[in-house]
Amino acid sequence: MISGPLTSKNRIASIDVLRGIALFGIVIVNCAFFGLPLAETMGGMSPESPLADRITWVLVKVFAEFKFISIFSLLFGFGIAMQRSRRIDSGRGFTAFGIRRMVILGAFGLAHVLFLWYGDVLFLYALVGLLL
């Protein structure tokens, strides 16, 4: 069985593409949070806003918000399941490995939320990953 990072021939290309699409969608949804004051992003679209802004806001709300993060979360769980399967198949335990990875992810998430952006989800993923 494979040990270490996957090579390109061992990767599942469709999963990588889906992960990329999910990340792109998450960026699109979060663009307003990156560029506008929090009060403005939480209050919705003003009727006085330009038509293009109102249309974009509706499209993001209907077609993107919470959809891409759901796909990404599902892929996070799939990744953990694949890592566990590979470790078990190779005769190595997963518990210590999984805990170590989630602690590192949690440290990155905590640093990100404290120093870069309040909307980070990595720390939450780490907590859920520890439960898994």
C-alpha positions in Angstrom: 0.0 0.0 0.0 1.0 3.6 -0.5 3.0 5.4 2.2 3.4 9.1 2.3 1.8 11.7 0.0 0.0 10.3 -3.1 1.7 10.5 -6.5 -0.3 11.9 -9.4 -1.1 8.4 -10.7 -2.6 7.4 -7.3 -4.8 10.4 -6.9 -8.5 10.5 -7.8 -8.6 13.3 -10.3 -12.4 13.8 -10.0 -12.0 14.4 -6.2 -9.3 16.9 -6.8 -11.4 18.7 -9.4 -14.4 18.8 -7.1 -12.3 20.1 -4.3 -11.0 22.9 -6.5 -14.5 23.8 -7.6 -15.6 23.9 -4.0 -12.7 26.1 -3.0 -13.4 28.5 -5.9 -17.1 28.6 -4.8 -16.2 29.4 -1.2 -13.9 32.2 -2.4 -16.8 33.6 -4.5 -19.2 33.5 -1.5 -16.6 35.1 0.8 -15.6 37.9 -1.6 -18.2 40.3 0.0 -16.7 39.6 3.4 -13.2 40.4 2.1 -14.1 43.7 0.6 -17.0 45.2 2.5 -17.7 46.2 6.1 -19.2 43.4 8.2 -22.4 45.3 8.8 -23.0 45.8 5.1 -22.4 42.1 4.3 -24.8 40.9 7.0 -27.6 43.3 6.3 -28.3 42.1 2.8 -28.6 44.1 -0.4 -29.9 47.7 -0.4 -32.6 48.6 -2.9 -30.6 51.6 -3.9 -27.6 49.3 -4.9 -26.9 49.1 -8.6 -28.9 46.4 -10.5 -25.8 44.4 -11.3 -24.9 44.2 -7.6 -28.4 43.1 -6.6 -28.4 40.4 -9.3 -25.0 39.1 -8.2 -26.1 39.1 -4.6 -29.2 37.0 -5.4 -27.2 34.6 -7.6 -24.6 34.0 -4.9 -27.3 33.5 -2.2 -29.3 31.1 -4.3 -26.6 29.1 -6.1 -23.5 29.3 -3.9 -24.0 30.1 -0.3 -23.7 27.0 1.9 -23.5 24.7 -1.1 -19.8 24.8 -1.7 -18.9 24.7 2.0 -21.1 21.5 2.2 -19.2 19.9 -0.7 -15.8 20.9 0.8 -16.9 19.5 4.2 -17.9 16.2 2.6 -14.6 16.0 0.9 -12.8 16.7 4.2 -14.5 13.6 5.7 -13.8 11.6 2.5 -10.1 12.6 2.8 -9.9 11.4 6.4 -11.6 8.1 5.5 -9.1 7.6 2.7 -6.2 8.3 4.9 -7.5 6.0 7.6 -8.1 3.2 5.0 -4.5 3.6 3.6 -3.0 3.5 7.1 -5.0 0.5 8.2 -4.2 -1.4 4.9 -0.5 -0.8 5.4 -0.7 -2.2 8.9 -0.1 1.1 10.7 -2.4 2.6 13.2 -4.4 5.7 12.4 -5.3 7.2 15.8 -2.0 8.9 16.7 -1.5 9.9 13.0 -5.1 11.4 12.8 -4.8 13.2 16.1 -1.4 14.8 15.1 -2.9 16.0 11.8 -5.9 17.5 13.5 -3.8 19.3 16.1 -1.6 20.8 13.3 -4.7 21.8 11.4 -6.2 23.3 14.5 -3.0 25.3 15.1 -3.1 26.7 11.6 -6.8 27.5 11.9 -6.3 29.2 15.3 -3.4 31.3 13.9 -5.5 32.2 10.8 -8.6 33.2 12.8 -6.5 35.3 15.3 -4.2 37.0 12.8 -5.8 37.0 9.3 -9.6 36.6 9.1 -12.4 35.9 11.6 -14.3 33.7 9.1 -11.8 30.8 9.2 -13.2 27.2 9.5 -10.0 25.2 9.8 -10.2 25.2 13.6 -13.7 23.9 13.5 -12.7 21.2 11.0 -9.9 20.2 13.3 -12.3 19.8 16.2 -14.7 17.7 14.1 -11.8 15.7 12.8 -10.8 14.9 16.3 -14.2 13.4 16.9 -13.9 11.3 13.8 
